[in-house]
Amino acid sequence: MDTTMETYKKRKIVQASEVKADQLGLERSEQLRELYRQ
């Protein structure tokens, strides 16, 4: 059983979800900025 490959896969999944969270956070702050501008 190759444990390094498993760890690598898990790490990639974690990174992907972190990136997604960052993008959502950016979009949310953009929307808030638009609201405050009105």
C-alpha atoms as a printed R data frame, in Angstrom:
   type eleno elety resid chain resno       x      y      z
1  ATOM     1    CA   MET     A     1   0.000  0.000  0.000
2  ATOM     2    CA   ASP     A     2   1.399  3.361 -1.048
3  ATOM     3    CA   THR     A     3   0.741  5.804  1.774
4  ATOM     4    CA   THR     A     4   2.574  8.707  0.135
5  ATOM     5    CA   MET     A     5   0.125  8.657 -2.762
6  ATOM     6    CA   GLU     A     6  -2.814  8.701 -0.348
7  ATOM     7    CA   THR     A     7  -1.347 11.652  1.545
8  ATOM     8    CA   TYR     A     8  -0.733 13.450 -1.737
9  ATOM     9    CA   LYS     A     9  -4.340 12.937 -2.860
10 ATOM    10    CA   LYS     A    10  -5.687 14.191  0.455
11 ATOM    11    CA   ARG     A    11  -3.448 17.241  0.310
12 ATOM    12    CA   LYS     A    12  -4.663 18.094 -3.193
13 ATOM    13    CA   ILE     A    13  -8.296 17.838 -2.071
14 ATOM    14    CA   VAL     A    14  -7.615 20.099  0.914
15 ATOM    15    CA   GLN     A    15  -5.850 22.647 -1.299
16 ATOM    16    CA   ALA     A    16  -8.715 22.623 -3.792
17 ATOM    17    CA   SER     A    17 -11.315 23.267 -1.102
18 ATOM    18    CA   GLU     A    18  -9.176 26.044  0.383
19 ATOM    19    CA   VAL     A    19  -8.906 27.739 -3.003
20 ATOM    20    CA   LYS     A    20 -12.671 27.453 -3.442
21 ATOM    21    CA   ALA     A    21 -13.226 29.024 -0.025
22 ATOM    22    CA   ASP     A    22 -10.877 31.883 -0.953
23 ATOM    23    CA   GLN     A    23 -12.788 32.534 -4.172
24 ATOM    24    CA   LEU     A    24 -16.116 32.538 -2.319
25 ATOM    25    CA   GLY     A    25 -14.707 34.952  0.238
26 ATOM    26    CA   LEU     A    26 -13.511 37.287 -2.509
27 ATOM    27    CA   GLU     A    27 -16.881 37.191 -4.266
28 ATOM    28    CA   ARG     A    28 -18.679 37.883 -0.991
29 ATOM    29    CA   SER     A    29 -16.518 40.918 -0.196
30 ATOM    30    CA   GLU     A    30 -17.041 42.205 -3.747
31 ATOM    31    CA   GLN     A    31 -20.820 41.949 -3.298
32 ATOM    32    CA   LEU     A    32 -20.622 43.752  0.058
33 ATOM    33    CA   ARG     A    33 -18.569 46.510 -1.549
34 ATOM    34    CA   GLU     A    34 -21.227 46.909 -4.247
35 ATOM    35    CA   LEU     A    35 -23.945 47.154 -1.589
36 ATOM    36    CA   TYR     A    36 -22.086 49.813  0.370
37 ATOM    37    CA   ARG     A    37 -21.443 51.795 -2.803
38 ATOM    38    CA   GLN     A    38 -25.185 52.264 -3.458
